[in-house]
Amino acid sequence: MCGIIGIIGKAEVAPLLMEGLRRLEYRGYDSAGIATLVDGRIERRRAEGKLQNLYDRVTQNPIEGTTGIGHIRWATHGAPIERNAHPIATDRVAIVHNGIIENFAEIKAEMLAQGREFTSDTDTEAVAVLLTSYLEAGASPTEAVAKTLPRLHGIFAMTILFAGYPELLICARRGAPAAIGYGNGKGEMYMGSDALALAMLTQRITYLEEGDWAVLSPTGAQLFDADNRPVERPIKQTALSGAMIGKGNHRHFMHKEIYEQPAVIGDTLSTFVNPATRTVALQDLPFDLAEVSRVTIVACGTSFHSALVAKYWFEKLARISVEVDIASEFRYRAAELPEGGLALFISQSGETADTLAALRYAKSQKQHVAVLVNQPESSMAREADVMLQTLCGPEIGVASTKAFTAQLAVLACFAIAVARARGKIDTQREAELATALAEVPSRIAEVLADEEAIEALGKSLIDARDVLYLGRGTSYPLALEGALKLKELSYIHAEGYAAGEMKHGPIALIDDQMPVIVVAPHDELFEKTASNVQEVLARGGKVIMMSDAAGIAAFPGKTLATIRLPDCDPFVAPILYSIPLQLLAYHTAVHKGTDVDQPRNLAKSVTVE
């Protein structure tokens, strides 16, 4: 959740730390800070709130040093105020930490009993004080870390700076991602939460594996496993670059990422769909899709909504039973899974804590494990039997857009492949579906061309107190996703419902002040949805209809507004209809003046439970 960076360099390190934090700001923005060594002493600059506040602090009070660490925080333990901002420090160590130390209270009580003082409310300070106690007892930094790590329970990635050791950083990971970057023969080493933070510095990356910790010096890194045994991990070349996080000519990252969707979906589909043969091809799998008896899909947040769409696709197209669960609930239900079933986990980062824990549970239940991720070097990708990848590049806006539609594109391809393997579709139907998918990028471009009308509609929603979203079939998960986007960006309360459920409770909310957004492609379920729309209109509800020409024609002059979408095969409608939902939420938020790219209380990669 939080973002961390560490640098051993030759030049002044503060500007590089600040730039690294800028690249990590999607991970949290409650507070930020950096620490360096100045004449062997630990110096810190910290500020609550957005990263700009820290920039101002460092500008007013510069900080020297060639070795340092930085942190951007999403608060877990302790309020997001300056004294809880990282780096957390004693006079001997400074630590930046992503995660939760579950037994911090026990360690803190032990340290308090020794007469040691605490100055923050964070769990991280227990680690800093414990390390200090070992150092004061005569341990070297490496020895102190080797003693400390086995005592910590929980999830963490951390980097530690030691007073008096200007060419040393020690980092560790357990349950949260961490990467080491190698300088280009210049006596420099780097550490970051992910490769994106290091892209401006190096493309040579080593990803720490579970339980690893590393001692960094100007000449390289010495790695140890959880049992403190020396290990080697491969150095990989990353294609990330600094240019990939620019906004271009767009006002916000989210707007840029919405407009990247035709290219992103086209690139992603190109790895699965052969346009010449109009077929879908997966990589060679270590199991037979035809033998899979049941599919379990697990995800969180927006990825959970893509999983719900996939459930409809798999069950209708491939005629296979599918269970979809929220990751944070799935593991604690301890569900009995049939041996040989397929468990599919969806996560943009591949590091989502709840989803990763659920994956490990599924492996213990002898499931075939597949993951759908945007990061091929992530923990989930490394632990799975099969990796399905979206080719999104970095998504900086906290509210997911291109990652969601790319997930849908891959899931559609996967559903087709399973249906074909089970003999539930013939070559003609596969060709029709593959063709429909191949046309999606150009159809999305048509929707984007009508953005001006959606922008005006967004302005009309800014005074709404509540908004209802309705849909049937695959449009029901889109109603959930549309409501999520609106509430997280504009802070307007919104709920998504299956259209048929409206009369089982939500209809009580409808009056002439209630906007009701209906996602209704003109498919086999349209007439059922249309009857629900009539019920809303009869009670004075303000209907905003998202449909194609035939669907909109069914309500001439009766709705508050319409958003017309191109005709498409109903199979791919969920991908196409996601776009106006994203744009509507975006423009409502812009007109309200909320922070689009960094909504309050949210962060991008949830690496704590």
N, C-alpha and C positions, 0 to 999 in steps of 0.2 A: 504494500500500500504506500508506504513512504518511499522516497527516493534517496539513494546514497551514492557518493562518489569519493574516491580517494586518489591522490596524485603524488608520486615522487618525481620531481622535475629538476630542472636546472635554472629556469627563470622564475620570476615571481608567479606564484601559483594561484593567487586569489582570482584573477580574471578567468582562468581556466575552470576553476571550481564554480564560479558563478554561471559560466556558460553551460557547464554540465548540469547544473541545477535547473537552468531554463529548459533543457531538454527533458528533464524528469518531472516538470511541474504538473504533468497530467496525473502523477501518482499521489498528489496531495498538495494543499496550499493553505494549511492552517498556520504554519510558521516555517522559518528557514534559518539556517546558520552555517557558518564555516569556522574552521579552526586550523591554525598553522603553528609551526614552531619558529619562534623568534629568539635567537641566541639560546636555543635549547629550551625555552619556556613555551608553554601552551598559551596562545592568544586566540580569543574568540570574538566573533561578531554575530549576533543573533537578532532576530526581529519577528514579532508576531504578524500574522496576516500574510498577504501575497508576497511573492518574491521581490516585487518592486521595492517593498519596504526595506528588505535587506540590501538591495542595490543602493538605496539612499543612505543607509547606515554606513556601508563600506566606502561610499564616495565621500561622506563627511569625515569618516575616521578610517583611513586606509589601513590595511593589514599586510605585513611583509611575510616572507618565508617562501621556500621552494618545495616544501612538503606540507600537504594539508588534506583535510577531509571536509565534506559538505553534506548537507541534509535538507530535504524538503519534506514537511511533515503532514501526515493525516493523523489527527490525534486519536490515540487509544487510551493510554493511561495519563491522566492529568489534562487539565484544561489547555486550550491552545493559546497560551500566554508565553511571554519571553522566558520566564524562568524554567519552563518545561520544554523550550525549544532545544533541539539538538544543534551542535554536539553537546552531549552531557559530559562534564569534566570534573576531575579532581586536579590536584597539583601535579599528579603523575601520569594520568591518562586522559584522553578525550575519545569519546565513542559516538559514532553514528549508527543507528539501528533501525531496521525495518522488521516489524513483527511484534510478538508478545512473549515476554518471559513469564510463564505461568506460575513459577514458584518464587517470584521476586519478593513476596512478603516474607517468606521464610528466610531468604538470604538477608533481607533488610533487617529483620529482627536479630539475626545473628550478629550483623555488623553494628547495630545500635548497642547491643550488649557489650561490645568491645569499646564502646565510647566514641564510635565514629559518627560523623554528622552527615545529614542529607539536606540538600537545598532545593530539590524539585519533587514533584509528585509522580515522576515517571518510574516505570519498571526498569528502564535502562540504567538508572543510577545505581541500582543494586549491583549490576555487573561492574560498573566503573569502580565502586567502592571495594568490591571483592577483589578485583584485579590489583587495586592499590594495596590491599592488605598483603597479598602475596609478594608484590614488589618490595614493600617495606620489610618483609621478612627475609629478603635477600635473593628472591627468585629473579631470573632474567625475564625480559618480556616474553620470550618464547615459552619459557617454563611456566610463567604465570598464566598464559593463555591455555597451555596444555592442562593445567590444573583446573581452570575455571570452566571450560566448555563442558566437561562431563557433568558439572553440577547444575547446568541450566536445563530447565524443562520448558518446552514451547517451540515457537516458530521464530526464526531470526535469520537475517543476513546482517552482518555488522563489520565495520572497519574501525581499527583502533590505532590511535596516534599516541606515541610515548614521549614524554618529556625527556630531553637529553639524547634522543636517538633520531637525528635529522634525516637519516636515510633508511627509515624503517616504517612499514605499515603492516599490520596483521589483520587479515579478514577471514570470516567464517560464514558458513551457511548451514542452516537446518530448516528445511521446509519452505524457505523463501529464496528466490533466485539471486545469484551473484555471478559476476563475470570479471575476469582479469584481462587487462589489455597490455600488450607488449610494445614498448617503444621501438622505433626503427633504428636500433643501434645507437641511440643517443643517451643511454644511461637513464632512461625514464621508464616508469611503470605506472599502471593505472588500475583502478578498481571501480566498478559501477554496478548498480542494480540490474542493468541490462546493457546490451550492445549499443543501444541508441544514445545513451549518455556518453559513450566512448567514441562514437563515430567521428567526431571532430579531431580525435587524437590518434587513433590507430584503427586498422582493420584486422589486426591479428589478436584473436580473442580465445581465451580458454574459459569454459563454463565449469564452475565448481559443481561437483556432484554432491548428492545428499551426504551431510556429515563432514564434508571437506573443510579444511582451513588452510590458509596459505600465508607464508612469510614473504613479503615483498621487499626487495632492495633494488638499487639502481641497476644491478646486473641481471635481475630476473626474479623468479619466484620458486620457492620450495614449498611443495604441497604435501599435506598429510591427510589421512582419512580419519574417520571418527575414532579409531583406536590409536591415533597418533603415529601411524606407520607411514613412512614416506611413500608417495604415489606419484604417478605421472598421468597427466590428462592431455588430450590432444589440443594443439593450437589450430584454430579454424580461421578461415578468411571470411569476413563478413562483407556484404555488399552495401551495407548502410552508409549513407553519407550525410553531411550537414544539409545538403540541398533538400533532403526529403522532409524536413520539418518546417519549411517556409510556408507562408500563407499565400504566396504569389500575389495576385491582384484581388484576393478575396478579403472581406472584412474580418472573417473569423475562420479558424481551422475547420469548424464544423461545416461551414458553407463550402469551403474548398473540398472537403471530403465527400460531401453530397455530390458535387460535380465530378469527382473522380470515379463515381460508380460505373458509368459505362465502360471505362477502360479497365477498372479493377475486375468487374464481372467478366469482361471479355478475356482478360488474361487468365483468370481462374478457370473459366470454361475451356480454354484452349488446352488445358492439361488433361481434360476428361473427354471432350467431345471431338470426334473426327468429322469435320463438315463434309468431307468428300464421300464417306460411307454412311454418314448420318447415324453413327453408332456412338455409344458411350463405353469407354474403356477405363477400368481401374488398374492399378498396379497389381502385380502378382500377390495373391493373398495366401497366408499360411493356413487357411482353412477354406472349406467349401461353402459358399453362400447358400447353396441349395440345401445344405444340411442344417442350417441354423433354424432352431425351433422358435426362438423368441428374441426380440430385440429390446434392450433396455437403454434408454437415452437419458443422460444426466447432464444438467447444466444449471447456470444461475443467470438471473437478470434477463437481458436481451437475448442471450444465447438460449435461455430456457424457452423463449418465444419461438426461436427458430426450430427448436426441438419439437414444439407442439405442432408446427406446420408439418415437420417431417413425419410425425405420427400419422397424420391424414394421408400423406403421400405413400408411406410404406404400407399402411393397412389397406388402402383402396387399390393401389397399383400392384403391390407385390403380394397382397393377401397374407400378411404375416402379422401376428400379434405384437403390439408395441406398447411398452410402458414408459412413460415419461415422468421424471421426478426432478424436483429441485434438489440440488446437491446437498444443501445443508440439512435436508430432511431425510434423504435417501440413506445415508450412512447410519443414522441413528435408529432407523426402523429395522436394521439388520435383516433385510428381506432375503428370503431363501431364493436363490437363483438357480435355474436348471443348468446342470453341467453341460457345457458346449454351447450355451447361449452367447449372443453377441451383445456386449456392453459398449455403447458409443458415448464418448464424453466430448462436450463442446466447450471450448474456452478460447477466447481470442489470444490471450497471453500464454496459455499453456501452463500457468502457474497458480491459477485460482485455488486457494487453499481448500475450500470445501470440495471442489470438483476433484482435485488431486487425491484427497483422502478417500473419496468415493471410488475412484479408479483403483486404488490399492485394495479396497474391500472387494471389488469385483474380481480382481486377480486372485484373491484368496478363495473366491467362490468358483474358480476354474472357468471363468468366462473368457471368450475371445475378446480382446480389448482393442478397440479402435478409438482414435482421437481425431477431432477436427479442430485444428489450431492455425494461427497465423505465424507462429514462431517455431520453426523446425528444430531448433536446439533446445526447446523448453523441456522442463521436467516431464510433462505428460507425453511429449513426443518421444522422449528417450525411454520411457517405461512401457509404452504401448506396443502391441503386436503390429498394428497398422497405423500409419499416420496419413490423414487426409489434410491437405494444406490449402488455405486461402492465400491468394497472392495480393494482399492489401497494401503492403508497406506499412509504415508507422501510422497509427490513427491517434492523433493528439487530442482532438475533441473528446471530452469525457463521455458525452452521449454518443453511443455507437451508431454509425450509419453504414459506411461501406463494409465494415466487418460483418454486420448483420446480413446484408443482401448477398455478400460473397458466401457466407455460411449457407444461406438458402440455396444458392446455385450449386454448391457442392452436395448438399443433402438431396437436391433434386436428381443429380447425376447418380448418387449412391442408390436412391430408391429405384431408378430405372435399371441399374445393374442388378439389384437384388430381384426385381420383378422378372428380368430376363433369365437369370440363373434358376429361378423357381418355375419357369415356364408359364408365367402368368400374362406376359405380353408377347406378341409376335414381332417379327422384324419390321413390319409396316408401322405398328404403333410406336416402336422404339424410334423409328425414323421420324415420325411426326413429333414426338416429344423432343428429340434432339434438335430438330429444326426450330421448334418453338423456343427452346433455350438459346439457340444461336441468335435469334432475333431480339432477345431481351435488351442487349445494350443499345440498339438503335431505338427501341420503344422507350427506353428510359430517357434518351436524348430528347424525344418528343415531349415527354412530361416536363423536363427541365426548361424547355422553351416556353412553357406556360407559367413560369414562376411568378410573373407579375400579378396574375389574378390570385394566386395563393397568398402572396404577400398582403394584398388588400384584405383578404379574408382573415389572415392572422391578426390584422389590426382590429377587426371587429370583435375578436375574442378577448381582448385584454381586460375588459371589465367583468368577464364571466366569473362567477364564484365556483361553479361546478360545470364539468363537461362530461357527457356520456358518449361512449364509443360502442357501436354495435356491429356484429358481423356473424356470419354462419360459415360452417365448414372451415376451410383454411383462412377465411377472413376473420374468424373469431380470435386466433392468436394475433392477427394484425390489429384488432381492436385493443387487445391488451398492450401491444407494443406502442400503438399510437397514444394511448392514455399515459403510458410510462414516459414517453418522450415529452409530452406536454407538461406533466407534473414536475419532472426533474429539471426542465429548462425554464419554464415560466412560473413555477410554484402555484399554478392553478390546480385545484383538486380535480382529478379526472379518473374515471373508472371505465374499464372495458368489460363488456358482457357478451356472452352468446346471445344473439338476437332473440332466440326462443325463450330465454330466461327473463326477458324484460318484464313480462307480465307476472313473474313470480317474485316481485319485490321492487325492482328499480323503477317501475312505472309510477310508483308513488311519488317519485322525485320530480316528475315531468310537469312543467308549467311553462308559461310564455317567456320565462327568463332562462330556460335550460337549453343550451345548444346540444344537439344530438348529432354526432358524426357517424354516418352509416357507410361502412365499407361493403360494397355490393356489386361485384362484377356480375354481368348478365349470364350466369351459369345455371346449372340445374336447380340450384337452391334459391334463385333470385325471387321467385314468386312467394316463397315462404318469408323471405326478408321483407319483401314489399308489403306484406300484410302487417308486419311489425311497424313499418314506417307509417302506414295508415293509422295505426293505434297512437303513435306519437303525435301525428298531425291533428288527430281528433282532440287531443288534450292540449293543443296550443304549443307543442314543442317546436323549437327552431331547428329544422332538419338541414344538415349539410350533407349532400349526397355525393359520394365518390363512386362513379360507375362509368361504363362506356356509353356510347350514344344510345343504344337500345334501352339501357337501364334508366338513363336520365329522361328519355322520352316517356317513360311510364308515369312521371309525375310533373306534367307540364304546369309551370307557374305555382306549384304548391310548396316548394321548398324555399328555405332562406337563401341557399346558394348551392351550386353544383360545382364539382371538379370532374371534368371529363377526361377519361383516360383512353388510350388507344385500344382497339380491339386486340385480344390476344387469346391464346389457348388458356382455358381456365387453370390448367396445370401450373403455368408460370405466373398467374395473376398475383400470388403473394409477393413475388419479387418486385413486380412493377408497381403494385399498389403501396408498397412501403415508401416510395419516393415522395408522394404528396403528403403523407403522414409526417415524414421528417421535415419537409419544407414548412408545413403548417405550424409545427411546434417551434421550429427555428424562428420564423417571422413573428409569431406571437411573442416569443421571448425578446426579440430585438425591439419590438414596439413597446414592450413593458420596461425595457431597460435593464433586464437581468444579465448576469454574466453567462453568456452562451457557452463558451469553451470550458469554463470552470464553475459549474453550478455549486451552490453552497452545500457543504457537508459531504460532497461526493469526491471520489477519486476513481482512477481508471482501473487499476489492477488490484484486485482485492486479495491480498496474500495473508490475511488473518481471518480466523473464523468469527 
